Amino acid sequence: MAVYPAHGVGVVQNIETKKFADGKRESFYVLRILDTGITIMIPMGNAVQVGLRGIMDATAVRSVYKILKEREVELEPKPWNRRYRQYMEKLKSGSPFEIAEVLRNLLLLKSEKALSFGERKMLDAARSLLVKEISIAKSVTEEAVEADLRRFLNL
């Protein structure tokens, strides 16, 4: 299994070699994303550059939980569209720590005011990405991870 930025956890189903018109051959990971079922072909030579990574380990899970539990965060008052762009970049990074920051910050913001439609969708996406990966990392159900999140996020 591997994590592809902004799409989430996937299963490497195969490694395929393609021949191009110029005669060059290149090998690709064939990754099927668990949540959506889409298939993505990632050039093996570019896997690190595009952000493909393994599932987080137990230490990373603890760090993510620590980020989510943090409440003394200074949220800068920004227009929603600037905040949206900033958070979208964090989601696209594929870093579980940045995704955790997005989830935490949007939940804190939601406690102060109504989120825009785009922010609500982003909140759902961040939660989904983290829940899926943490459930696999901890070998527990997604429901168990959701219960953990509700417990320490006061949802």
ChimeraX attribute file (.defattr): number of C-alpha atoms within 10 A of each C-alpha:
attribute: neighborCount
match mode: 1-to-1
recipient: residues
	/A:1	16
	/A:2	18
	/A:3	24
	/A:4	25
	/A:5	19
	/A:6	19
	/A:7	19
	/A:8	23
	/A:9	26
	/A:10	24
	/A:11	16
	/A:12	17
	/A:13	12
	/A:14	12
	/A:15	15
	/A:16	14
	/A:17	13
	/A:18	13
	/A:19	10
	/A:20	9
	/A:21	7
	/A:22	6
	/A:23	8
	/A:24	8
	/A:25	10
	/A:26	13
	/A:27	15
	/A:28	18
	/A:29	20
	/A:30	19
	/A:31	23
	/A:32	21
	/A:33	20
	/A:34	15
	/A:35	13
	/A:36	11
	/A:37	11
	/A:38	11
	/A:39	16
	/A:40	16
	/A:41	15
	/A:42	19
	/A:43	19
	/A:44	17
	/A:45	12
	/A:46	11
	/A:47	14
	/A:48	11
	/A:49	9
	/A:50	14
	/A:51	16
	/A:52	18
	/A:53	16
	/A:54	14
	/A:55	20
	/A:56	18
	/A:57	13
	/A:58	12
	/A:59	9
	/A:60	15
	/A:61	20
	/A:62	12
	/A:63	14
	/A:64	20
	/A:65	18
	/A:66	13
	/A:67	19
	/A:68	21
	/A:69	15
	/A:70	13
	/A:71	11
	/A:72	6
	/A:73	11
	/A:74	7
	/A:75	10
	/A:76	7
	/A:77	7
	/A:78	9
	/A:79	8
	/A:80	13
	/A:81	12
	/A:82	10
	/A:83	15
	/A:84	17
	/A:85	11
	/A:86	12
	/A:87	23
	/A:88	17
	/A:89	14
	/A:90	21
	/A:91	25
	/A:92	15
	/A:93	17
	/A:94	21
	/A:95	19
	/A:96	24
	/A:97	21
	/A:98	19
	/A:99	28
	/A:100	24
	/A:101	21
	/A:102	28
	/A:103	24
	/A:104	22
	/A:105	20
	/A:106	22
	/A:107	19
	/A:108	15
	/A:109	14
	/A:110	15
	/A:111	10
	/A:112	9
	/A:113	9
	/A:114	10
	/A:115	16
	/A:116	13
	/A:117	9
	/A:118	12
	/A:119	21
	/A:120	15
	/A:121	12
	/A:122	19
	/A:123	21
	/A:124	13
	/A:125	19
	/A:126	26
	/A:127	18
	/A:128	18
	/A:129	22
	/A:130	23
	/A:131	21
	/A:132	20
	/A:133	24
	/A:134	27
	/A:135	17
	/A:136	17
	/A:137	16
	/A:138	15
	/A:139	9
	/A:140	12
	/A:141	14
	/A:142	18
	/A:143	12
	/A:144	14
	/A:145	19
	/A:146	18
	/A:147	13
	/A:148	14
	/A:149	17
	/A:150	11
	/A:151	10
	/A:152	13
	/A:153	16
	/A:154	9
	/A:155	9
